[in-house]
Amino acid sequence: MTTTLKHTAKNPASTDVLPIPSVTEALAGALTDTYRLVLKSHEAHWNVTGPLFFSIHEMTEEHYTDMFAAADVLAERIRALGKPAHVDLAGLAAGSGVQNLDAGLSAEETVRELLADHEALAQRMRTLVLAAEASGDPVTADLATERAAFHEKAAWMLRATAS
């Protein structure tokens, strides 16, 4: 069953009827994966060792700081679409697109894991763009495009570090 949100004078920026569940569900998944990667990046930041320590330590701090702020923006977009914003704690614990950081990884292995996670989250955001565009929701599409660009840049930086 698809529920729609009718836009009224209470929401003057909107003029259409948007199918909300698929977009808000995609946003909720992106929010959960973003939080998971925030935690994983923070853990890498704390535990990285070796010759790449400083560059990875600094890079992961930039990444988790950006993603923490982005989580708030994602949650606020869910609320703007009329749904409650929740992080799926079961998904956070079990992992969806982002896996736990294995203990004892070398700096290079840590970089490769974070690289894979940013690539996965970039793909999730590109999928969200498509869902938002199909639903006539350019605001969410723009937000997801911005987040995809962040994750693609992070992946590029990690790829360059790993080579």
Secondary structure, DSSP 8 states (H G I E B T S, - for coil): ---EEE--TTSTT--SEEEHHHHHHHHHHHHHHHHHHHHHHHHHHHH--STTHHHHHHHHHHHHHHHHHHHHHHHHHHHHTTS-----HHHHHH-SSS----TT--HHHHHHHHHHHHHHHHHHHHHHHHHHHHTT-HHHHHHHHHHHHHHHHHHHHHHHHH-
